[in-house]
């Protein structure tokens, strides 16, 4: 589930990957591009805003 998602991010230009030799193993490392960093920032903002609104509703509901 994770690796298909990472490949989609890479195809969309949101991430890049590289193969690294670690002992006898080859590992694929992923990192975000500038475009990916902007996407992550926007997603975090969206979730934080929604969570904040939910919490405020719960707090205000408890006052009535």
Buried (B, 14 or more C-beta within 10 A) or exposed (E): EEEEEBBEBBEEEBBEEEEEEEEEEEEEEBEBBEEBEEBEEEEEEEEEEEEEEEEEEEEEEEEE
